[in-house]
Amino acid sequence: MKTAWHALGMMLVLASATAVAATGAALPRKSADESYPGVVVQYDTLRSAAGERLRLIVTRPRHLDGKVAVIFVAGWLSCDTVEAPAGTAGAAQQVFRALAQLPGFATVRLEKAGVGDSEGDCGASDFSAELAAYRQAFRALGAYPFVDTTRVFVFGLSNGGGFAPLVAEAAPVRGYLVVGGWIKTWFEHMLEIERRRLALAGVPAAELDAQMQDVAQLYAAYLLQRLTPREIFARQPRLQRLWAGDAGQQYGRPVRYYQQLQELDLMRAWSQVRVPLLALHGEFDWIMSRADLETMVALVNANAPGAAQFVELPQTGHTLEHYASLEAAFAGKQAAFEDAVARRIVAWFEAQR
């Protein structure tokens, strides 16, 4: 295992170590520090290829008996923070807090450009830059003396649950835990999510197929022909009704972000995974398709029978939130976090250690 890490190139690892340990002026903190009993929280700095200083949040047991396993987080698409201060309301953040207190484990979270303490502009940053930063942070794991590089886990949420295998490049991973990920092309994903969105928004079933004809035209031009929304709307003005907000962005990210997602071959990436996988999908997740997670599990089990498991989480939304119904999830009417979700995730990591 260690040989495979060295195969990435010691120069890359050393460069990442330098980027984390000494980047000049430290990034100032903008919010309250996380704290946990018996846990050290480090706020490190990584300088990206674009020269931006990005925040790394690292936790480890205060008292070490040798090296520990590490959980590396591959985050969601949105520009929301991965910080998890005490009293946080976010479901995923509550899981991060539970994992930070898991004995025998370190955790590493990267803030995207322009999020939290990180420099830059998340709304202008494309996927290629984001993936490069994740890879740089992943390589830097070898710089921490307390990390056992033979026991590295990747915890992928939402978008990160799809591209998680791309983060490690050639380095070995002990296992993957994925929440609400994707595996088909982004074009296929958008057709699926738009059908669900229109139905939940109240479009009558008798009108849904007709609207999906326009949806298909919009996303074929956008993702397959790589036209900008402005170019598309200039040619076919009726399609603009299907677009929310500024024509230069979608879900808070630039349009090229999604055109780059369309270029990914996640089926190929997941078909090469031969280590344990737990794929979680919320019963009320209307954003990602259950079938994508089931496909991931089937691909991994074809390589390593029994290594992968799919679990549908009852009354759970896209990123571990608790809801009373699918309609409540679509409306964002979140209920109190269900601790059983965090316990299930923690138990899987404990079992794989």
Stockholm file with secondary structure:
# STOCKHOLM 1.0

chainA/1-353         MKTAWHALGMMLVLASATAVAATGAALPRKSADESYPGVVVQYDTLRSAAGERLRLIVTRPRHLDGKVAVIFVAGWLSCDTVEAPAGTAGAAQQVFRALAQLPGFATVRLEKAGVGDSEGDCGASDFSAELAAYRQAFRALGAYPFVDTTRVFVFGLSNGGGFAPLVAEAAPVRGYLVVGGWIKTWFEHMLEIERRRLALAGVPAAELDAQMQDVAQLYAAYLLQRLTPREIFARQPRLQRLWAGDAGQQYGRPVRYYQQLQELDLMRAWSQVRVPLLALHGEFDWIMSRADLETMVALVNANAPGAAQFVELPQTGHTLEHYASLEAAFAGKQAAFEDAVARRIVAWFEAQR
#=GR chainA/1-353 SS CHHHHHHTCHHHHHHHHHHHHCCSSCCCCCSCCCCBTTEEEEEEEEECTTSCEEEEEEEEESSCSSCEEEEEEECCSSSCCCCCCTTCCCHHHHHHHHHHTSTTEEEEEECCTTSTTCCSCGGGCCHHHHHHHHHHHHHGGGGCTTEEEEEEEEEEETHHHHHHHHHSTTSCCSEEEEESCCCSCHHHHHHHHHHHHHHHTTCCHHHHHHHHHHHHHHHIIIIISCCCHHHHHHHCGGGGGGCCSCTTEETTEEHHHHHHHHTCCHHHHHHTCCSCEEEEEETTCCSSCHHHHHHHHHHHHHHSTTSEEEEEETTBCTTSCBCSSHHHHHHTCCBCCCHHHHHHHHHHHHHHC
#=GC SS_cons         CHHHHHHTCHHHHHHHHHHHHCCSSCCCCCSCCCCBTTEEEEEEEEECTTSCEEEEEEEEESSCSSCEEEEEEECCSSSCCCCCCTTCCCHHHHHHHHHHTSTTEEEEEECCTTSTTCCSCGGGCCHHHHHHHHHHHHHGGGGCTTEEEEEEEEEEETHHHHHHHHHSTTSCCSEEEEESCCCSCHHHHHHHHHHHHHHHTTCCHHHHHHHHHHHHHHHIIIIISCCCHHHHHHHCGGGGGGCCSCTTEETTEEHHHHHHHHTCCHHHHHHTCCSCEEEEEETTCCSSCHHHHHHHHHHHHHHSTTSEEEEEETTBCTTSCBCSSHHHHHHTCCBCCCHHHHHHHHHHHHHHC
//
